[in-house]
Amino acid sequence: MCFWIFIALFLQTSTFYTRIYTHTQHSLGSALSGSMSYPLVILLCVGLLHPTARAVLMDKLADNKICGDAECSYVLSMATASDDFIAPDCRFINIKKGQMVYVYSKLVPEEGAGVFWSGSVYSERYVDQMGIIGYFPATVVKETHTFVQDTVQIPTAAMDFYCD
């Protein structure tokens, strides 16, 4: 969409400069005042594209995951952190000992790989981390309550491992 806006602005700008040179009765100042919004629109379009350009595809941690439904939208269980975990990269979340963690999916471990779950933390003390979903080792939490008994195993998607 920004491409078409850019093309339209380019055509209008080239028409605008043609009018400046062919009609000498217009002053340059009054002619430029009408075109000052064009660079702003171009900058806004570039700014809107910027966040998508920063996304990075990281290595897959597993090929399959266990979820409560086909979209992995239901919380599987609630767990309490038994130890601190510092996220090594943007796929993971930081966890502090004692925090409650909502588990959304459990990656099916590959041979020789660690066991990772996906979830978000809940703590009134660390409000800035609430709602952020990421991976963490299953060994740093202890499940305290299971919400879903019937689970499904589905393949992981590349989007599961994108970072912002």
Phi, psi and omega per residue, in radians:
M1 nan -0.743 3.122
C2 -1.090 -0.539 3.107
F3 -1.057 -0.790 -3.127
W4 -1.208 -0.619 3.071
I5 -1.120 -0.734 3.122
F6 -1.076 -0.769 3.130
I7 -1.081 -0.788 3.134
A8 -1.077 -0.746 3.126
L9 -1.150 -0.669 3.110
F10 -1.090 -0.783 3.138
L11 -1.127 -0.720 3.110
Q12 -1.147 -0.697 -3.130
T13 -1.160 -0.739 3.130
S14 -1.153 -0.654 3.055
T15 -1.128 -0.686 -3.140
F16 -1.065 -0.819 -3.128
Y17 -1.203 -0.537 3.055
T18 -1.104 -0.730 3.114
R19 -1.133 -0.595 -3.139
I20 -1.094 -0.807 -3.061
Y21 -1.358 -0.462 -3.108
T22 -1.569 -0.441 -3.135
H23 -1.980 1.694 -3.069
T24 -1.358 -0.161 -3.135
Q25 -1.283 -0.298 3.097
H26 -1.512 2.361 3.076
S27 -1.364 2.693 -3.138
L28 -1.100 -0.665 -3.133
G29 -1.093 -0.784 -3.140
S30 -1.223 -0.558 3.121
A31 -1.220 -0.709 -3.129
L32 -1.240 -0.524 -3.103
S33 -1.086 -0.512 3.116
G34 -1.343 -0.336 -3.068
S35 -1.822 0.064 -3.084
M36 -1.179 -0.354 -3.125
S37 -1.391 -0.345 -3.119
Y38 -1.075 -0.856 3.112
P39 -1.073 -0.574 3.121
L40 -1.122 -0.758 3.125
V41 -1.118 -0.705 3.115
I42 -1.109 -0.750 3.107
L43 -1.107 -0.674 3.101
L44 -1.121 -0.719 3.115
C45 -1.097 -0.763 3.109
V46 -1.116 -0.698 3.118
G47 -1.125 -0.616 3.113
L48 -1.242 -0.519 3.118
L49 -1.398 -0.399 -3.042
H50 -1.018 -0.840 -3.106
P51 -1.062 -0.598 3.135
T52 -1.262 -0.431 3.141
A53 -1.336 -0.297 -3.109
R54 -1.502 -0.258 -3.086
A55 -1.105 2.420 -3.082
V56 -2.187 2.307 3.062
L57 -1.496 2.061 3.138
M58 -1.683 2.940 3.112
D59 -1.091 2.564 3.090
K60 -1.275 2.424 3.085
L61 -1.532 -0.417 3.138
A62 -2.827 2.851 3.117
D63 -1.639 -0.355 -3.114
N64 -2.368 2.761 3.093
K65 -2.472 2.703 3.109
I66 -1.818 2.242 -3.094
C67 -2.329 2.973 3.091
G68 -1.436 -0.373 3.091
D69 -2.668 3.102 -3.063
A70 -1.165 -0.390 3.140
E71 -1.731 -0.029 -3.079
C72 0.980 0.689 -3.102
S73 -1.686 -0.294 3.140
Y74 -1.586 2.549 3.071
V75 -1.316 2.173 3.109
L76 -1.281 -0.828 -3.055
S77 -2.772 2.994 3.037
M78 -2.041 2.476 -3.112
A79 -2.396 2.817 3.064
T80 -2.040 2.344 -3.125
A81 -1.240 2.202 3.117
S82 -1.667 -0.123 -3.137
D83 -2.755 2.843 3.067
D84 -1.346 2.612 3.040
F85 -2.435 2.178 3.096
I86 -1.752 2.157 -3.093
A87 -1.118 2.181 3.127
P88 -1.355 -0.423 3.070
D89 -2.693 -3.054 -2.979
C90 -1.263 -0.154 3.084
R91 -1.340 -0.351 -3.006
F92 -1.835 2.877 3.054
I93 -2.059 2.670 3.044
N94 -1.402 2.433 3.120
I95 -2.296 2.352 3.080
K96 -1.849 2.548 3.127
K97 -0.974 2.299 3.120
G98 1.662 -0.240 3.130
Q99 -1.216 2.586 2.993
M100 -1.499 2.426 -3.132
V101 -2.202 2.243 3.029
Y102 -1.588 2.145 -3.076
V103 -1.691 2.112 -3.135
Y104 -1.728 -0.563 3.116
S105 -2.671 2.773 3.094
K106 -2.210 2.089 3.130
L107 -1.244 2.400 3.072
V108 -1.355 2.043 -3.013
P109 -1.142 2.431 3.024
E110 -1.438 2.840 3.134
E111 -1.109 2.162 3.125
G112 1.448 -0.001 -3.134
A113 -1.773 2.865 3.108
G114 -1.347 2.941 3.113
V115 -1.727 2.037 -3.109
F116 -2.093 2.494 3.052
W117 -2.065 2.800 3.096
S118 -1.986 2.380 3.140
G119 -3.021 -3.011 3.096
S120 -2.364 2.646 -3.097
V121 -1.572 2.697 3.026
Y122 -2.344 2.149 3.101
S123 -2.844 2.296 3.100
E124 -1.210 -0.339 -3.127
R125 -1.417 -0.584 -3.107
Y126 -2.040 1.139 -3.055
V127 -1.115 -0.552 -3.094
D128 -1.122 -0.328 -3.126
Q129 -1.684 -0.186 -3.082
M130 -1.154 2.410 3.111
G131 1.562 -0.215 3.104
I132 -1.456 2.155 -3.118
I133 -1.763 2.331 3.135
G134 -2.836 3.124 -3.113
Y135 -1.626 2.735 3.084
F136 -2.738 2.708 3.105
P137 -1.205 2.416 3.133
A138 -1.131 -0.342 -3.087
T139 -1.321 -0.235 -3.114
V140 -1.642 0.012 3.116
V141 -2.272 2.781 3.043
K142 -2.201 2.140 -3.138
E143 -1.142 2.304 -3.141
T144 -1.938 -0.436 -3.137
H145 -2.655 2.307 3.100
T146 -1.819 2.216 -3.120
F147 -1.666 -0.595 -3.059
V148 -2.077 2.177 3.119
Q149 -1.612 -0.704 -3.119
D150 -1.593 1.882 -3.096
T151 -1.884 2.851 3.076
V152 -2.176 2.556 3.065
Q153 -1.821 2.166 -3.129
I154 -2.273 2.739 3.104
P155 -1.246 2.562 3.050
T156 -1.323 2.686 3.109
A157 -1.935 2.806 3.107
A158 -1.028 -0.578 -3.124
M159 -1.124 -0.412 3.122
D160 -1.111 -0.319 -3.041
F161 -2.132 0.355 3.058
Y162 -1.367 2.584 3.083
C163 -2.120 2.567 3.050
D164 -1.669 nan nan
